Amino acid sequence: MKSQKKSLRNQILHAMESLDDAVFTEKCKQIRERLFDTAIWHDAQVIGITLSVGREVETMAIITRAWTENKRIVVPKCNPKAHSMTFYGLDTFSQLESSFYGLMEPDPKKTQKQATDAIDLLIVPGVVFNHEGYRIGYGGGYYDRFLEGFKGITASLLLEQQFNERLPVEPHDQQVGWLITERGCFKVK
C-alpha cells in the first residue's frame, strides 16, 4: 500500500508542477475566496495552518486575511524524532524560520506554544484526496497522528485535479471534514 500511495503522490505532484503559473495562481485565488465565504471561516477565531510550499494551495494570503479579520493564526512546528507537531501562535511572518525539508515553521524563541484544543479550524495540507475526505500527504504521517485526537473542524484546500478515488486508505488514515476546491466546497459525510 505504501508503494501505491507513493506512486499516486508522485503522479499528482508531477501534474501540479506542470500547471501553468497563471492558471495555478488563479485557482488558488478561487479556492481562497470559497474558503472566505464559508461559515467555518467566519465562525473560526483560531485557525491552524501551514505555510505552503511548491504547488500547494498558497496560504500566505489566507494568513494575512485572517490577521486583518482579527483571527488568531497558529502554525505547526514538526518534531521529526517523535513524528509529532506542536502549534505556535504567529503574529508576523518574521517569526518564522526555515526548518527541515525547507519548510517555514515558527521560531520557538519568537513565538508561544498554543493549546491544540483552542484551534477552531485546522487547514490540513495534502497531495491526493478522495471525496470521502481521506488524503495522502507527504509521507511523514504528522497530520494523521495529530488528527486522531483533534476535536475541531478540519478542512483541506485543493485543486480539482488532486482528487483520485483510487486512493488507498489504511486504518490509521484520518478524514478531514471539508474539502474546498476552485469549483466548490464539500462537507464530507
Secondary structure, 3 states (H helix, E strand, C coil): CHHHHHHHHHHHHHHHHCCCHHHHHHHHHHHHHHHHCCHHHHHCCEEECCCCCCCCCCCHHHHHHHHHCCCEEEEEEEECCCCEEEEEEECCHHHEEECHHHCEEECCCCCCECCHHHCCEEECCCCEECCCCCEECCCCCHHHHHHCCCCCEEEEECCHHHECCCCCCCCCCCCCCEEECCCCEEECC
